[in-house]
Amino acid sequence: MTTETFVKDIKPGLKNLNVHFIVLETGRVTKTKDGHEVRTCKVADKTGSISISVWDEVGGLIQTGDIIKLTKGYASIFKGCLTLYTGRGGELQKIGEFCMVYSEVPNFSEPNPEYLAQNNKVGLNDNGNNSGNNSGTNSGNNSGNNSGTNSGTNSGTN
């Protein structure tokens, strides 16, 4: 029997992940140099949200509101952001639509200065917006006057 991993427990380098999530947003398709299509989607479960990178024809099948079971996935850092991928022999299976409890916050795929520093090792982790309680967001404007303009800042954990 496979065990389910929650979004909050996903860390870079983890493999053989089994995750249930709902698709919140589907990104636009980009093409790689060798002709593959890649789409990044924002997905979530009850513990938070994360980006998943979906390749080729599977990406075109995913719709906002789909509830999907990922088997044999893995997590890695792409451009300083934690991202979920389908691994070798892994699959995405649609198991429902629309009815799932989820939370958009925390967003575990927001840019993380620690991940950038690990990837670059050039001291790029000092971007000027790291005041200690910015938690990796790139808004830098947490004055309390946002009133819902950024869904990732209204978690009630200020």
N, C-alpha and C positions, 0 to 999 in steps of 0.2 A: 504494500500500500504506500502511495506517495503522500508526503506531508506537504501541506500548503504553507507558503511563505507569505507574510504580510508585507506590504510596501514599506512600512516603517523599519522592517528588518533587513531590507536589501542593502548590501554594501558592495563596493567595487571588488571585483574578483570572484564573487560568489558564482557557482555553477550549479547546474541541475535544479534550477528554481521552478517551482510549480506555483503559479500565482493566478488568482481569480480577480478580475477587474472589470470596470465599466469604462467605455471609451467616452471621454469628455469632449475632445477636439481631435480632428484629423487635419494634419498639416498638408501643405502642398507637396507635390511630387518633385523630386530633383533627380537628375540622371548622373550616374558616375561616369568616369572616363571610359570604362569598359561597357557602357550601355545599360547597366542595371538601374532600376528605378528604386528610390528610397523615399519613404514617407515617415515622418516622425509624428506620433500621436501622443496626446496627453491622456493618461489613464489613471484611475483611482480605485482604491478599496476603502474600507472604513477607517484605515489608519493614516491615509495621506495619498498624495498623487506623485506620479513619476512619468517621465517620457519613455516611450518604447519606439525603437526604430524597426520598421517593417519593410522588407525587401520584396521587390518584383510584384507578381500578380496578387499576392496575398494582401498587399497594401491597398490595392484597389477594391478589395472586398469588404474592408472594415468600414463601418459606419458609426457615426456618433450615436450613442445610446446602446450599442451592442455590449452584451456581457460576455466576456471571453475568458476561457481557461487556457493559460500558457503552460505547456509542459516542456521541461528541459531547457529553460531559458538561462541566460547569464547576464550579469551586470558588469558594466565597464564605464570608464570616464570618456566622454567625447566633448572636447572643447570646454573642459572644466566642469561639466555637468554629468551627474550620475544618469546613466541611460540603461534601459532594459533591452535585451535582444533575444531572438529565438536562436537557440543553439543547434548544433548538428543533431539531427534526428528529433529535434523538438517540433512542436506544432502549436498553432493557435486554433482553438475550437470554439465556435460561437455556441453558447449554452443558454442564451436568453436575450431579452431586450428590456431596457429602461428601468426595471424594478430592482434596484440594488442600493443598499445604504452605502454611502461613500463620503469622503471628506477631501476637499481640494487642498486643505492645509494640514500639516505642512507639505510643501511641494519639495520633494527630495531631489528634484532635477534642477532646482535653481542653481545658478553659478555659485560655486563654492571656492573661495580663495585657497583653501587647503589643497583641493584637487588640482587647481592650476599650478600651485607651487610644486606639487609632486610631479606633474607632467613636465613642466618647463625647467625647474631647478635653476632659475635665473633670478629669483627674487621678485617675481611678478605678483606675489601675493599681497603687495602693498599698493593697492589701487586708489587709496584715498578715501574709500567709502567703508572702511572696516573699523567702525566706531565701537565694536564690541557687541551691540545688540541689534545689529542690522541683519544678522542671521543669513548672510549670503544673498539677500535680495539686491537687486540693482536699482531700486527706486531711490534709496538714500533720503527719502523725504517722509520720515515716520513721525510727523508732528502731531498726529491725532486729528488732522483736518481732512483726511482722505475720504471719509464717509463712503466707503465701498467702492472707490474707483479702482482699487487693485484687490482682486478677490483673495490674494495670498496674504493680505495684511490684517484681515478682520477675523482672526482666530480667537480673540478674547484672551490671549495669553500675554498681553503687554505687561 
